Amino acid sequence: MTRSGIVAALVGLAAIVLVLVVGQDMRDSGFIIRAYIITAAILVGYTWSLARRLERARRAREERQSGS
């Protein structure tokens, strides 16, 4: 996993923990917590995927430049 993927996972985890702490006493807190967890999971997955693609593109570029 890339450094960007780890950072994305930590930010997503922090968002989930924050909403768990803040949303406990709110009306409809179950819905709010589930929505935040789903959203954080999607954003973390998307960011991780983009970081992997960027890393692969950098490696391919380095290989092309060193092969020339």
Predicted model as a PDB file, atoms N, CA, C, CB and O in Angstrom, pLDDT in the B-factor column:
MODEL        1                                                                  
ATOM      1  N   MET A   1       0.858  -1.183   0.000  1.00 63.00           N  
ATOM      2  CA  MET A   1       0.000   0.000   0.000  1.00 63.00           C  
ATOM      3  C   MET A   1       0.896   1.236   0.000  1.00 63.00           C  
ATOM      4  CB  MET A   1      -0.972   0.004   1.236  1.00 63.00           C  
ATOM      5  O   MET A   1       1.917   1.289   0.685  1.00 63.00           O  
ATOM      6  N   THR A   2       0.494   2.200  -0.768  1.00 69.00           N  
ATOM      7  CA  THR A   2       1.272   3.425  -0.879  1.00 69.00           C  
ATOM      8  C   THR A   2       1.035   4.334   0.331  1.00 69.00           C  
ATOM      9  CB  THR A   2       0.920   4.162  -2.177  1.00 69.00           C  
ATOM     10  O   THR A   2       0.102   4.136   1.109  1.00 69.00           O  
ATOM     11  N   ARG A   3       1.884   5.304   0.458  1.00 77.00           N  
ATOM     12  CA  ARG A   3       1.743   6.273   1.557  1.00 77.00           C  
ATOM     13  C   ARG A   3       0.421   7.025   1.431  1.00 77.00           C  
ATOM     14  CB  ARG A   3       2.931   7.274   1.565  1.00 77.00           C  
ATOM     15  O   ARG A   3      -0.237   7.301   2.434  1.00 77.00           O  
ATOM     16  N   SER A   4       0.034   7.354   0.205  1.00 72.00           N  
ATOM     17  CA  SER A   4      -1.245   8.048  -0.011  1.00 72.00           C  
ATOM     18  C   SER A   4      -2.423   7.179   0.413  1.00 72.00           C  
ATOM     19  CB  SER A   4      -1.397   8.448  -1.486  1.00 72.00           C  
ATOM     20  O   SER A   4      -3.397   7.679   0.975  1.00 72.00           O  
ATOM     21  N   GLY A   5      -2.334   5.877   0.144  1.00 74.00           N  
ATOM     22  CA  GLY A   5      -3.391   4.962   0.562  1.00 74.00           C  
ATOM     23  C   GLY A   5      -3.512   4.874   2.063  1.00 74.00           C  
ATOM     24  O   GLY A   5      -4.617   4.817   2.602  1.00 74.00           O  
ATOM     25  N   ILE A   6      -2.370   4.864   2.746  1.00 81.00           N  
ATOM     26  CA  ILE A   6      -2.387   4.819   4.209  1.00 81.00           C  
ATOM     27  C   ILE A   6      -2.985   6.096   4.772  1.00 81.00           C  
ATOM     28  CB  ILE A   6      -0.970   4.607   4.763  1.00 81.00           C  
ATOM     29  O   ILE A   6      -3.784   6.051   5.707  1.00 81.00           O  
ATOM     30  N   VAL A   7      -2.605   7.225   4.211  1.00 81.00           N  
ATOM     31  CA  VAL A   7      -3.157   8.509   4.665  1.00 81.00           C  
ATOM     32  C   VAL A   7      -4.661   8.550   4.426  1.00 81.00           C  
ATOM     33  CB  VAL A   7      -2.467   9.691   3.941  1.00 81.00           C  
ATOM     34  O   VAL A   7      -5.414   9.014   5.282  1.00 81.00           O  
ATOM     35  N   ALA A   8      -5.099   8.070   3.274  1.00 79.00           N  
ATOM     36  CA  ALA A   8      -6.539   8.049   2.973  1.00 79.00           C  
ATOM     37  C   ALA A   8      -7.280   7.176   3.971  1.00 79.00           C  
ATOM     38  CB  ALA A   8      -6.792   7.542   1.540  1.00 79.00           C  
ATOM     39  O   ALA A   8      -8.352   7.551   4.449  1.00 79.00           O  
ATOM     40  N   ALA A   9      -6.719   6.013   4.292  1.00 81.00           N  
ATOM     41  CA  ALA A   9      -7.362   5.118   5.260  1.00 81.00           C  
ATOM     42  C   ALA A   9      -7.435   5.761   6.639  1.00 81.00           C  
ATOM     43  CB  ALA A   9      -6.605   3.786   5.344  1.00 81.00           C  
ATOM     44  O   ALA A   9      -8.449   5.637   7.326  1.00 81.00           O  
ATOM     45  N   LEU A  10      -6.377   6.442   7.047  1.00 85.00           N  
ATOM     46  CA  LEU A  10      -6.377   7.100   8.358  1.00 85.00           C  
ATOM     47  C   LEU A  10      -7.380   8.247   8.414  1.00 85.00           C  
ATOM     48  CB  LEU A  10      -4.979   7.620   8.687  1.00 85.00           C  
ATOM     49  O   LEU A  10      -8.054   8.431   9.428  1.00 85.00           O  
ATOM     50  N   VAL A  11      -7.484   9.009   7.348  1.00 83.00           N  
ATOM     51  CA  VAL A  11      -8.457  10.113   7.311  1.00 83.00           C  
ATOM     52  C   VAL A  11      -9.875   9.557   7.352  1.00 83.00           C  
ATOM     53  CB  VAL A  11      -8.256  10.985   6.040  1.00 83.00           C  
ATOM     54  O   VAL A  11     -10.733  10.094   8.053  1.00 83.00           O  
ATOM     55  N   GLY A  12     -10.125   8.488   6.609  1.00 81.00           N  
ATOM     56  CA  GLY A  12     -11.439   7.858   6.637  1.00 81.00           C  
ATOM     57  C   GLY A  12     -11.785   7.321   8.004  1.00 81.00           C  
ATOM     58  O   GLY A  12     -12.911   7.480   8.474  1.00 81.00           O  
ATOM     59  N   LEU A  13     -10.816   6.681   8.651  1.00 86.00           N  
ATOM     60  CA  LEU A  13     -11.030   6.167  10.002  1.00 86.00           C  
ATOM     61  C   LEU A  13     -11.292   7.303  10.984  1.00 86.00           C  
ATOM     62  CB  LEU A  13      -9.820   5.344  10.459  1.00 86.00           C  
ATOM     63  O   LEU A  13     -12.153   7.184  11.856  1.00 86.00           O  
ATOM     64  N   ALA A  14     -10.557   8.401  10.848  1.00 87.00           N  
ATOM     65  CA  ALA A  14     -10.779   9.550  11.721  1.00 87.00           C  
ATOM     66  C   ALA A  14     -12.174  10.130  11.525  1.00 87.00           C  
ATOM     67  CB  ALA A  14      -9.725  10.624  11.463  1.00 87.00           C  
ATOM     68  O   ALA A  14     -12.819  10.522  12.497  1.00 87.00           O  
ATOM     69  N   ALA A  15     -12.652  10.191  10.275  1.00 84.00           N  
ATOM     70  CA  ALA A  15     -13.999  10.705  10.011  1.00 84.00           C  
ATOM     71  C   ALA A  15     -15.049   9.805  10.645  1.00 84.00           C  
ATOM     72  CB  ALA A  15     -14.248  10.824   8.498  1.00 84.00           C  
ATOM     73  O   ALA A  15     -16.034  10.292  11.201  1.00 84.00           O  
ATOM     74  N   ILE A  16     -14.843   8.491  10.564  1.00 83.00           N  
ATOM     75  CA  ILE A  16     -15.805   7.555  11.159  1.00 83.00           C  
ATOM     76  C   ILE A  16     -15.827   7.697  12.676  1.00 83.00           C  
ATOM     77  CB  ILE A  16     -15.463   6.103  10.767  1.00 83.00           C  
ATOM     78  O   ILE A  16     -16.898   7.728  13.282  1.00 83.00           O  
ATOM     79  N   VAL A  17     -14.658   7.783  13.289  1.00 87.00           N  
ATOM     80  CA  VAL A  17     -14.588   7.933  14.744  1.00 87.00           C  
ATOM     81  C   VAL A  17     -15.244   9.242  15.167  1.00 87.00           C  
ATOM     82  CB  VAL A  17     -13.122   7.885  15.232  1.00 87.00           C  
ATOM     83  O   VAL A  17     -15.972   9.283  16.159  1.00 87.00           O  
ATOM     84  N   LEU A  18     -14.989  10.306  14.419  1.00 85.00           N  
ATOM     85  CA  LEU A  18     -15.582  11.606  14.744  1.00 85.00           C  
ATOM     86  C   LEU A  18     -17.101  11.543  14.700  1.00 85.00           C  
ATOM     87  CB  LEU A  18     -15.075  12.681  13.779  1.00 85.00           C  
ATOM     88  O   LEU A  18     -17.766  12.042  15.609  1.00 85.00           O  
ATOM     89  N   VAL A  19     -17.657  10.940  13.663  1.00 83.00           N  
ATOM     90  CA  VAL A  19     -19.117  10.884  13.569  1.00 83.00           C  
ATOM     91  C   VAL A  19     -19.700   9.933  14.617  1.00 83.00           C  
ATOM     92  CB  VAL A  19     -19.544  10.442  12.158  1.00 83.00           C  
ATOM     93  O   VAL A  19     -20.820  10.146  15.081  1.00 83.00           O  
ATOM     94  N   LEU A  20     -18.967   8.900  14.994  1.00 83.00           N  
ATOM     95  CA  LEU A  20     -19.446   8.027  16.068  1.00 83.00           C  
ATOM     96  C   LEU A  20     -19.531   8.775  17.394  1.00 83.00           C  
ATOM     97  CB  LEU A  20     -18.529   6.810  16.213  1.00 83.00           C  
ATOM     98  O   LEU A  20     -20.474   8.585  18.162  1.00 83.00           O  
ATOM     99  N   VAL A  21     -18.552   9.617  17.653  1.00 85.00           N  
ATOM    100  CA  VAL A  21     -18.532  10.377  18.912  1.00 85.00           C  
ATOM    101  C   VAL A  21     -19.589  11.480  18.894  1.00 85.00           C  
ATOM    102  CB  VAL A  21     -17.133  10.986  19.156  1.00 85.00           C  
ATOM    103  O   VAL A  21     -20.334  11.645  19.860  1.00 85.00           O  
ATOM    104  N   VAL A  22     -19.653  12.227  17.809  1.00 83.00           N  
ATOM    105  CA  VAL A  22     -20.546  13.386  17.747  1.00 83.00           C  
ATOM    106  C   VAL A  22     -22.002  12.968  17.546  1.00 83.00           C  
ATOM    107  CB  VAL A  22     -20.115  14.322  16.619  1.00 83.00           C  
ATOM    108  O   VAL A  22     -22.904  13.585  18.113  1.00 83.00           O  
ATOM    109  N   GLY A  23     -22.241  11.927  16.744  1.00 78.00           N  
ATOM    110  CA  GLY A  23     -23.599  11.606  16.358  1.00 78.00           C  
ATOM    111  C   GLY A  23     -24.372  10.711  17.303  1.00 78.00           C  
ATOM    112  O   GLY A  23     -25.513  10.361  17.003  1.00 78.00           O  
ATOM    113  N   GLN A  24     -23.801  10.329  18.427  1.00 78.00           N  
ATOM    114  CA  GLN A  24     -24.475   9.385  19.315  1.00 78.00           C  
ATOM    115  C   GLN A  24     -25.818   9.873  19.834  1.00 78.00           C  
ATOM    116  CB  GLN A  24     -23.593   9.075  20.471  1.00 78.00           C  
ATOM    117  O   GLN A  24     -26.778   9.104  19.882  1.00 78.00           O  
ATOM    118  N   ASP A  25     -25.899  11.111  20.213  1.00 81.00           N  
ATOM    119  CA  ASP A  25     -27.122  11.623  20.822  1.00 81.00           C  
ATOM    120  C   ASP A  25     -28.042  12.333  19.824  1.00 81.00           C  
ATOM    121  CB  ASP A  25     -26.771  12.567  21.940  1.00 81.00           C  
ATOM    122  O   ASP A  25     -29.045  12.926  20.221  1.00 81.00           O  
ATOM    123  N   MET A  26     -27.716  12.278  18.574  1.00 79.00           N  
ATOM    124  CA  MET A  26     -28.532  12.945  17.563  1.00 79.00           C  
ATOM    125  C   MET A  26     -29.756  12.105  17.203  1.00 79.00           C  
ATOM    126  CB  MET A  26     -27.699  13.228  16.308  1.00 79.00           C  
ATOM    127  O   MET A  26     -29.752  10.878  17.302  1.00 79.00           O  
ATOM    128  N   ARG A  27     -30.788  12.804  16.788  1.00 81.00           N  
ATOM    129  CA  ARG A  27     -31.952  12.115  16.264  1.00 81.00           C  
ATOM    130  C   ARG A  27     -31.544  11.491  14.932  1.00 81.00           C  
ATOM    131  CB  ARG A  27     -33.178  13.089  16.101  1.00 81.00           C  
ATOM    132  O   ARG A  27     -30.818  12.122  14.165  1.00 81.00           O  
ATOM    133  N   ASP A  28     -31.978  10.301  14.642  1.00 80.00           N  
ATOM    134  CA  ASP A  28     -31.596   9.557  13.439  1.00 80.00           C  
ATOM    135  C   ASP A  28     -30.099   9.292  13.380  1.00 80.00           C  
ATOM    136  CB  ASP A  28     -32.029  10.314  12.197  1.00 80.00           C  
ATOM    137  O   ASP A  28     -29.517   9.269  12.296  1.00 80.00           O  
ATOM    138  N   SER A  29     -29.476   9.094  14.526  1.00 80.00           N  
ATOM    139  CA  SER A  29     -28.027   8.895  14.559  1.00 80.00           C  
ATOM    140  C   SER A  29     -27.605   7.622  13.824  1.00 80.00           C  
ATOM    141  CB  SER A  29     -27.542   8.841  16.002  1.00 80.00           C  
ATOM    142  O   SER A  29     -26.532   7.591  13.222  1.00 80.00           O  
ATOM    143  N   GLY A  30     -28.418   6.589  13.862  1.00 83.00           N  
ATOM    144  CA  GLY A  30     -28.072   5.359  13.152  1.00 83.00           C  
ATOM    145  C   GLY A  30     -27.902   5.584  11.662  1.00 83.00           C  
ATOM    146  O   GLY A  30     -26.961   5.079  11.050  1.00 83.00           O  
ATOM    147  N   PHE A  31     -28.820   6.346  11.083  1.00 85.00           N  
ATOM    148  CA  PHE A  31     -28.741   6.659   9.660  1.00 85.00           C  
ATOM    149  C   PHE A  31     -27.516   7.510   9.356  1.00 85.00           C  
ATOM    150  CB  PHE A  31     -30.009   7.378   9.200  1.00 85.00           C  
ATOM    151  O   PHE A  31     -26.804   7.253   8.385  1.00 85.00           O  
ATOM    152  N   ILE A  32     -27.269   8.514  10.174  1.00 81.00           N  
ATOM    153  CA  ILE A  32     -26.133   9.413   9.971  1.00 81.00           C  
ATOM    154  C   ILE A  32     -24.819   8.641  10.061  1.00 81.00           C  
ATOM    155  CB  ILE A  32     -26.153  10.557  11.007  1.00 81.00           C  
ATOM    156  O   ILE A  32     -23.927   8.835   9.236  1.00 81.00           O  
ATOM    157  N   ILE A  33     -24.699   7.777  11.047  1.00 82.00           N  
ATOM    158  CA  ILE A  33     -23.468   7.004  11.224  1.00 82.00           C  
ATOM    159  C   ILE A  33     -23.254   6.062  10.043  1.00 82.00           C  
ATOM    160  CB  ILE A  33     -23.514   6.205  12.541  1.00 82.00           C  
ATOM    161  O   ILE A  33     -22.144   5.974   9.518  1.00 82.00           O  
ATOM    162  N   ARG A  34     -24.293   5.366   9.625  1.00 86.00           N  
ATOM    163  CA  ARG A  34     -24.161   4.464   8.474  1.00 86.00           C  
ATOM    164  C   ARG A  34     -23.788   5.231   7.212  1.00 86.00           C  
ATOM    165  CB  ARG A  34     -25.465   3.692   8.246  1.00 86.00           C  
ATOM    166  O   ARG A  34     -22.955   4.774   6.430  1.00 86.00           O  
ATOM    167  N   ALA A  35     -24.398   6.391   7.012  1.00 86.00           N  
ATOM    168  CA  ALA A  35     -24.095   7.192   5.825  1.00 86.00           C  
ATOM    169  C   ALA A  35     -22.637   7.638   5.822  1.00 86.00           C  
ATOM    170  CB  ALA A  35     -25.018   8.412   5.755  1.00 86.00           C  
ATOM    171  O   ALA A  35     -21.971   7.580   4.788  1.00 86.00           O  
ATOM    172  N   TYR A  36     -22.140   8.083   6.972  1.00 83.00           N  
ATOM    173  CA  TYR A  36     -20.741   8.505   7.050  1.00 83.00           C  
ATOM    174  C   TYR A  36     -19.794   7.334   6.828  1.00 83.00           C  
ATOM    175  CB  TYR A  36     -20.457   9.153   8.402  1.00 83.00           C  
ATOM    176  O   TYR A  36     -18.778   7.485   6.149  1.00 83.00           O  
ATOM    177  N   ILE A  37     -20.105   6.183   7.383  1.00 85.00           N  
ATOM    178  CA  ILE A  37     -19.235   5.015   7.213  1.00 85.00           C  
ATOM    179  C   ILE A  37     -19.185   4.598   5.742  1.00 85.00           C  
ATOM    180  CB  ILE A  37     -19.729   3.835   8.090  1.00 85.00           C  
ATOM    181  O   ILE A  37     -18.112   4.313   5.209  1.00 85.00           O  
ATOM    182  N   ILE A  38     -20.337   4.565   5.097  1.00 90.00           N  
ATOM    183  CA  ILE A  38     -20.370   4.193   3.679  1.00 90.00           C  
ATOM    184  C   ILE A  38     -19.618   5.213   2.833  1.00 90.00           C  
ATOM    185  CB  ILE A  38     -21.823   4.067   3.188  1.00 90.00           C  
ATOM    186  O   ILE A  38     -18.838   4.843   1.955  1.00 90.00           O  
ATOM    187  N   THR A  39     -19.850   6.492   3.096  1.00 87.00           N  
ATOM    188  CA  THR A  39     -19.173   7.546   2.348  1.00 87.00           C  
ATOM    189  C   THR A  39     -17.667   7.494   2.556  1.00 87.00           C  
ATOM    190  CB  THR A  39     -19.708   8.912   2.755  1.00 87.00           C  
ATOM    191  O   THR A  39     -16.901   7.609   1.599  1.00 87.00           O  
ATOM    192  N   ALA A  40     -17.240   7.321   3.805  1.00 85.00           N  
ATOM    193  CA  ALA A  40     -15.799   7.244   4.090  1.00 85.00           C  
ATOM    194  C   ALA A  40     -15.179   6.038   3.407  1.00 85.00           C  
ATOM    195  CB  ALA A  40     -15.547   7.175   5.606  1.00 85.00           C  
ATOM    196  O   ALA A  40     -14.076   6.138   2.871  1.00 85.00           O  
ATOM    197  N   ALA A  41     -15.856   4.911   3.413  1.00 87.00           N  
ATOM    198  CA  ALA A  41     -15.323   3.713   2.769  1.00 87.00           C  
ATOM    199  C   ALA A  41     -15.179   3.923   1.256  1.00 87.00           C  
ATOM    200  CB  ALA A  41     -16.234   2.504   3.055  1.00 87.00           C  
ATOM    201  O   ALA A  41     -14.183   3.511   0.661  1.00 87.00           O  
ATOM    202  N   ILE A  42     -16.165   4.557   0.647  1.00 89.00           N  
ATOM    203  CA  ILE A  42     -16.091   4.832  -0.791  1.00 89.00           C  
ATOM    204  C   ILE A  42     -14.939   5.786  -1.098  1.00 89.00           C  
ATOM    205  CB  ILE A  42     -17.421   5.423  -1.298  1.00 89.00           C  
ATOM    206  O   ILE A  42     -14.168   5.547  -2.027  1.00 89.00           O  
ATOM    207  N   LEU A  43     -14.822   6.845  -0.339  1.00 85.00           N  
ATOM    208  CA  LEU A  43     -13.760   7.818  -0.587  1.00 85.00           C  
ATOM    209  C   LEU A  43     -12.372   7.224  -0.351  1.00 85.00           C  
ATOM    210  CB  LEU A  43     -13.953   9.039   0.299  1.00 85.00           C  
ATOM    211  O   LEU A  43     -11.443   7.504  -1.108  1.00 85.00           O  
ATOM    212  N   VAL A  44     -12.228   6.412   0.684  1.00 84.00           N  
ATOM    213  CA  VAL A  44     -10.938   5.770   0.943  1.00 84.00           C  
ATOM    214  C   VAL A  44     -10.597   4.817  -0.204  1.00 84.00           C  
ATOM    215  CB  VAL A  44     -10.964   5.007   2.298  1.00 84.00           C  
ATOM    216  O   VAL A  44      -9.466   4.814  -0.691  1.00 84.00           O  
ATOM    217  N   GLY A  45     -11.553   4.021  -0.632  1.00 86.00           N  
ATOM    218  CA  GLY A  45     -11.306   3.111  -1.748  1.00 86.00           C  
ATOM    219  C   GLY A  45     -10.933   3.844  -3.027  1.00 86.00           C  
ATOM    220  O   GLY A  45     -10.026   3.428  -3.748  1.00 86.00           O  
ATOM    221  N   TYR A  46     -11.625   4.918  -3.300  1.00 88.00           N  
ATOM    222  CA  TYR A  46     -11.347   5.703  -4.497  1.00 88.00           C  
ATOM    223  C   TYR A  46      -9.957   6.344  -4.423  1.00 88.00           C  
ATOM    224  CB  TYR A  46     -12.422   6.783  -4.684  1.00 88.00           C  
ATOM    225  O   TYR A  46      -9.201   6.288  -5.393  1.00 88.00           O  
ATOM    226  N   THR A  47      -9.621   6.942  -3.298  1.00 84.00           N  
ATOM    227  CA  THR A  47      -8.311   7.575  -3.128  1.00 84.00           C  
ATOM    228  C   THR A  47      -7.199   6.544  -3.214  1.00 84.00           C  
ATOM    229  CB  THR A  47      -8.240   8.317  -1.788  1.00 84.00           C  
ATOM    230  O   THR A  47      -6.164   6.792  -3.833  1.00 84.00           O  
ATOM    231  N   TRP A  48      -7.407   5.388  -2.594  1.00 83.00           N  
ATOM    232  CA  TRP A  48      -6.412   4.324  -2.643  1.00 83.00           C  
ATOM    233  C   TRP A  48      -6.211   3.850  -4.078  1.00 83.00           C  
ATOM    234  CB  TRP A  48      -6.831   3.151  -1.744  1.00 83.00           C  
ATOM    235  O   TRP A  48      -5.079   3.625  -4.506  1.00 83.00           O  
ATOM    236  N   SER A  49      -7.297   3.697  -4.817  1.00 86.00           N  
ATOM    237  CA  SER A  49      -7.216   3.280  -6.211  1.00 86.00           C  
ATOM    238  C   SER A  49      -6.457   4.300  -7.056  1.00 86.00           C  
ATOM    239  CB  SER A  49      -8.615   3.067  -6.778  1.00 86.00           C  
ATOM    240  O   SER A  49      -5.617   3.931  -7.877  1.00 86.00           O  
ATOM    241  N   LEU A  50      -6.750   5.570  -6.856  1.00 86.00           N  
ATOM    242  CA  LEU A  50      -6.037   6.614  -7.596  1.00 86.00           C  
ATOM    243  C   LEU A  50      -4.552   6.623  -7.249  1.00 86.00           C  
ATOM    244  CB  LEU A  50      -6.650   7.987  -7.304  1.00 86.00           C  
ATOM    245  O   LEU A  50      -3.715   6.812  -8.132  1.00 86.00           O  
ATOM    246  N   ALA A  51      -4.217   6.424  -5.986  1.00 83.00           N  
ATOM    247  CA  ALA A  51      -2.809   6.402  -5.574  1.00 83.00           C  
ATOM    248  C   ALA A  51      -2.082   5.224  -6.222  1.00 83.00           C  
ATOM    249  CB  ALA A  51      -2.694   6.320  -4.033  1.00 83.00           C  
ATOM    250  O   ALA A  51      -0.937   5.367  -6.651  1.00 83.00           O  
ATOM    251  N   ARG A  52      -2.728   4.074  -6.296  1.00 85.00           N  
ATOM    252  CA  ARG A  52      -2.110   2.910  -6.946  1.00 85.00           C  
ATOM    253  C   ARG A  52      -1.886   3.163  -8.429  1.00 85.00           C  
ATOM    254  CB  ARG A  52      -2.982   1.662  -6.756  1.00 85.00           C  
ATOM    255  O   ARG A  52      -0.823   2.846  -8.963  1.00 85.00           O  
ATOM    256  N   ARG A  53      -2.881   3.730  -9.094  1.00 89.00           N  
ATOM    257  CA  ARG A  53      -2.747   4.022 -10.520  1.00 89.00           C  
ATOM    258  C   ARG A  53      -1.644   5.028 -10.776  1.00 89.00           C  
ATOM    259  CB  ARG A  53      -4.059   4.541 -11.081  1.00 89.00           C  
ATOM    260  O   ARG A  53      -0.895   4.891 -11.744  1.00 89.00           O  
ATOM    261  N   LEU A  54      -1.531   6.037  -9.926  1.00 87.00           N  
ATOM    262  CA  LEU A  54      -0.478   7.036 -10.063  1.00 87.00           C  
ATOM    263  C   LEU A  54       0.898   6.398  -9.876  1.00 87.00           C  
ATOM    264  CB  LEU A  54      -0.681   8.173  -9.052  1.00 87.00           C  
ATOM    265  O   LEU A  54       1.831   6.708 -10.617  1.00 87.00           O  
ATOM    266  N   GLU A  55       1.027   5.518  -8.898  1.00 86.00           N  
ATOM    267  CA  GLU A  55       2.298   4.839  -8.658  1.00 86.00           C  
ATOM    268  C   GLU A  55       2.683   3.967  -9.848  1.00 86.00           C  
ATOM    269  CB  GLU A  55       2.218   3.990  -7.386  1.00 86.00           C  
ATOM    270  O   GLU A  55       3.845   3.953 -10.254  1.00 86.00           O  
ATOM    271  N   ARG A  56       1.718   3.239 -10.411  1.00 90.00           N  
ATOM    272  CA  ARG A  56       2.001   2.412 -11.597  1.00 90.00           C  
ATOM    273  C   ARG A  56       2.414   3.276 -12.782  1.00 90.00           C  
ATOM    274  CB  ARG A  56       0.771   1.566 -11.972  1.00 90.00           C  
ATOM    275  O   ARG A  56       3.308   2.897 -13.539  1.00 90.00           O  
ATOM    276  N   ALA A  57       1.778   4.425 -12.954  1.00 92.00           N  
ATOM    277  CA  ALA A  57       2.133   5.322 -14.051  1.00 92.00           C  
ATOM    278  C   ALA A  57       3.539   5.873 -13.861  1.00 92.00           C  
ATOM    279  CB  ALA A  57       1.123   6.472 -14.155  1.00 92.00           C  
ATOM    280  O   ALA A  57       4.290   6.000 -14.828  1.00 92.00           O  
ATOM    281  N   ARG A  58       3.899   6.198 -12.632  1.00 90.00           N  
ATOM    282  CA  ARG A  58       5.260   6.692 -12.365  1.00 90.00           C  
ATOM    283  C   ARG A  58       6.296   5.624 -12.665  1.00 90.00           C  
ATOM    284  CB  ARG A  58       5.394   7.151 -10.907  1.00 90.00           C  
ATOM    285  O   ARG A  58       7.330   5.914 -13.266  1.00 90.00           O  
ATOM    286  N   ARG A  59       6.029   4.390 -12.251  1.00 91.00           N  
ATOM    287  CA  ARG A  59       6.967   3.289 -12.524  1.00 91.00           C  
ATOM    288  C   ARG A  59       7.114   3.061 -14.022  1.00 91.00           C  
ATOM    289  CB  ARG A  59       6.495   1.992 -11.839  1.00 91.00           C  
ATOM    290  O   ARG A  59       8.227   2.872 -14.514  1.00 91.00           O  
ATOM    291  N   ALA A  60       6.001   3.077 -14.750  1.00 93.00           N  
ATOM    292  CA  ALA A  60       6.057   2.872 -16.194  1.00 93.00           C  
ATOM    293  C   ALA A  60       6.854   3.990 -16.864  1.00 93.00           C  
ATOM    294  CB  ALA A  60       4.636   2.801 -16.784  1.00 93.00           C  
ATOM    295  O   ALA A  60       7.626   3.736 -17.789  1.00 93.00           O  
ATOM    296  N   ARG A  61       6.673   5.205 -16.407  1.00 93.00           N  
ATOM    297  CA  ARG A  61       7.420   6.339 -16.971  1.00 93.00           C  
ATOM    298  C   ARG A  61       8.901   6.208 -16.698  1.00 93.00           C  
ATOM    299  CB  ARG A  61       6.906   7.661 -16.402  1.00 93.00           C  
ATOM    300  O   ARG A  61       9.727   6.478 -17.569  1.00 93.00           O  
ATOM    301  N   GLU A  62       9.245   5.785 -15.466  1.00 92.00           N  
ATOM    302  CA  GLU A  62      10.653   5.596 -15.125  1.00 92.00           C  
ATOM    303  C   GLU A  62      11.276   4.485 -15.967  1.00 92.00           C  
ATOM    304  CB  GLU A  62      10.803   5.274 -13.635  1.00 92.00           C  
ATOM    305  O   GLU A  62      12.419   4.599 -16.408  1.00 92.00           O  
ATOM    306  N   GLU A  63      10.516   3.409 -16.187  1.00 91.00           N  
ATOM    307  CA  GLU A  63      11.027   2.306 -17.010  1.00 91.00           C  
ATOM    308  C   GLU A  63      11.234   2.740 -18.457  1.00 91.00           C  
ATOM    309  CB  GLU A  63      10.067   1.112 -16.958  1.00 91.00           C  
ATOM    310  O   GLU A  63      12.223   2.363 -19.087  1.00 91.00           O  
ATOM    311  N   ARG A  64      10.300   3.535 -18.985  1.00 91.00           N  
ATOM    312  CA  ARG A  64      10.458   4.035 -20.351  1.00 91.00           C  
ATOM    313  C   ARG A  64      11.674   4.935 -20.466  1.00 91.00           C  
ATOM    314  CB  ARG A  64       9.206   4.790 -20.794  1.00 91.00           C  
ATOM    315  O   ARG A  64      12.423   4.852 -21.440  1.00 91.00           O  
ATOM    316  N   GLN A  65      11.876   5.800 -19.469  1.00 91.00           N  
ATOM    317  CA  GLN A  65      13.004   6.732 -19.527  1.00 91.00           C  
ATOM    318  C   GLN A  65      14.340   6.010 -19.362  1.00 91.00           C  
ATOM    319  CB  GLN A  65      12.857   7.804 -18.449  1.00 91.00           C  
ATOM    320  O   GLN A  65      15.326   6.379 -20.000  1.00 91.00           O  
ATOM    321  N   SER A  66      14.379   4.989 -18.515  1.00 88.00           N  
ATOM    322  CA  SER A  66      15.627   4.271 -18.319  1.00 88.00           C  
ATOM    323  C   SER A  66      15.919   3.340 -19.498  1.00 88.00           C  
ATOM    324  CB  SER A  66      15.579   3.475 -17.015  1.00 88.00           C  
ATOM    325  O   SER A  66      17.081   3.028 -19.758  1.00 88.00           O  
ATOM    326  N   GLY A  67      14.893   2.897 -20.208  1.00 78.00           N  
ATOM    327  CA  GLY A  67      15.053   1.998 -21.356  1.00 78.00           C  
ATOM    328  C   GLY A  67      15.448   2.738 -22.629  1.00 78.00           C  
ATOM    329  O   GLY A  67      15.932   2.119 -23.577  1.00 78.00           O  
ATOM    330  N   SER A  68      15.252   4.032 -22.663  1.00 62.00           N  
ATOM    331  CA  SER A  68      15.538   4.802 -23.888  1.00 62.00           C  
ATOM    332  C   SER A  68      16.998   5.066 -24.078  1.00 62.00           C  
ATOM    333  CB  SER A  68      14.807   6.107 -23.869  1.00 62.00           C  
ATOM    334  O   SER A  68      17.388   5.699 -25.059  1.00 62.00           O  
TER     335      SER A  68                                                      
ENDMDL                                                                          
END                                                                             
